Every structure is written in C-alpha cells, then in structure tokens.
Amino acid sequence: MIDIWHRVGAVAPIDEVYRAIATPEGVAAWWTEETSGPDTVGSEVEVTFRRDSGELVGSIRFEVEELEPGKRVVWRFTGEEPAEWRGTRAQFELTEADGGYTIVNFGHVGWTEEVEFLHHCSTKWASYLLSLKQLVETGTGAPSPRDVTISDWH
C-alpha cells in the first residue's frame, strides 16, 4: 500500500482544529463549501468540488469512521469516484505542541498503486491543509471553489 503523509502546525486550540475536521460545517470552511451530511460515526458525508466558474469537478463520498474528540478523525472513502480513492482512508491525528501549536498529522492511506493522480492529490491535500491552518488561525479558509488551482485537473 502507498500512503500520502503531511504534517502541519496551526497556532490554534486543539478543540477548534478538531471541530474544523470533524464537522461538515468545519470541512466546508477549509476543504469544499459544498459539504453535506451528519457528524456522527457511521454517517456518510458528500463533498462536491467546483471551479471558480461553477463548473463541476466532481463529488466524493466518505463514511465517518472514527471521531475521538481532540485527538483523531478518520474517514473511509466509499464513493465510486475517484476510483483510486475507493476504500482508502483520510486520517487526522492531533497533538499539542509548545508555542500554542496544534499539530495535524494527516494521512491519506491505502492507495493500491503509485499513479500520477496520487502525486496530484498529495499536492492538493497540502494546499487544503494550509487552508485548514488559515481557517483556524484567521477565521477564513480557502475551500473549493476558492482554493488554489494546481494543474489542469484542478
């Protein structure tokens, strides 16, 4: 299996970072504005991505697999698209560090092969994690469709 890993620190309370990852309202503020679904273990959430023009990029579904307040959030991707994501997991591990930092160790784990799309997703996840950092530090993130376009894919 192949995994994507990123580490980012935000000067924000751990509970605030957790809420931004664990609730649909929080996810809508840093990943994509079009986020729907409940925030309970076992629930399914759908996120939709668009370009600035409103053109649809795609939708992704995931099941909320774990919610451990202030510590851990795990999503399991269940939708048909993107095919490479089906059955993979996004996991967010939170810890506190000196200087008021909350550290987010993020993994998108379980890829079956290293393909060009994995490289694209790694860069895109990094941009969204910086959006999360921006959200919890300033109150405003850069979710889709206001996110950084990194290539012809999005």
Sequence and secondary structure as in RCSB ss.txt:
>XXXX:A:sequence
MIDIWHRVGAVAPIDEVYRAIATPEGVAAWWTEETSGPDTVGSEVEVTFRRDSGELVGSIRFEVEELEPGKRVVW
RFTGEEPAEWRGTRAQFELTEADGGYTIVNFGHVGWTEEVEFLHHCSTKWASYLLSLKQLVETGTGAPSPRDVTI
SDWH
>XXXX:A:secstr
 EEEEEEEEEES HHHHHHHHHSHHHHHHHTBSEEES  STT EEEEEEE TT  EEEEEEEEEEEEETTTEEEE
EE SSSSGGGTT EEEEEEEEEGGGEEEEEEEEEEESS  HHHHHHHHHHHHHHHHHHHHHHHS    BTSS   
SS  
